[in-house]
Amino acid sequence: MFFVTTLLLAIFANLATPANAVVVEKILDATSQDLDYVVVEVNGDPRLVRRGEELVIVRGDNIKITQAALVSRNKSPAVVNLMGFQNPSENNPTEDRNVAIDTSKQLQSQFTLEKDHELYRIKTTTNAVAHGDVFLRVLPPRLAYAVIKINDDTHIMRENELVHVGAKDRFKIDNVVTNVEEGSDTVRFQIIATDQPDDFTASKLYQIQFVRKGQVFARIPLQVSSQ
C-alpha cells in the first residue's frame, strides 16, 4: 500500500510541474481569446450572432453592430470590421461598432465571399490576433405575391404575371407580400406607363413597380383594354 501511495504522489507531482502548468495556461488563454458573439441591430431589433454563424437580412435593412464579446468577458476585440463597408470616420475607419449602415447603398459587393454577392464577413481582431468571424448574408428584396382586386374578384399575382383589366373596371392593390420584415422601411408600389400605342382604341401597357428605398425590385405588367 505504501508503494502504491508513493507512486500516485509521484504522478500527481509530475502533473503539477511548472512546465505543464504553462501549457495549460496557454491553451486556456487561446480559448479565452476566441470570439463568442456579435450583436447586430437590424432595423432597431438586436440579433445575437455566434462565432461562425450567419445573420440573414434583406438589402435595404438598416443595421448597426453594437457589441462583440470574447469567450473571456474580461476583454473585447479592439476592432470589429464589416468587410465591404467604408466607414466615413477619419479617426478609425476600420472600427464599425455603433455606426449606422444603410445596406441599400453602403455595402460594396466586390468584397463579398461568394459569386452571388450576398455574403459579407464581419472580422474581429486585436492587433495581429484574429478572434473569429461572423457573417452577414444580404438577400435582395423579393416579391412573393400581390393581392389585386378587379371589381369583386380577388387575384393572386406574382412577378411578371400579366394583369388584364378593362378601362371601366375597378382596380385595387389590396396587399403586397415580400421578404422584407414588417415594421422596417415600407415597400411602396407605383404604376408606370410603358409602351403606349398611337391608336387610342388599342390596349395600353403599364407596369406595377414595387420599390424599396427608391430601388425597383419587382414588376407586374398591367394591360388596360379600351373596352
Order of alpha helices (4+ residues) and beta strands (2+ residues): alpha-alpha-beta-beta-beta-beta-beta-beta-beta-beta-beta-beta-beta-beta-beta-beta-beta
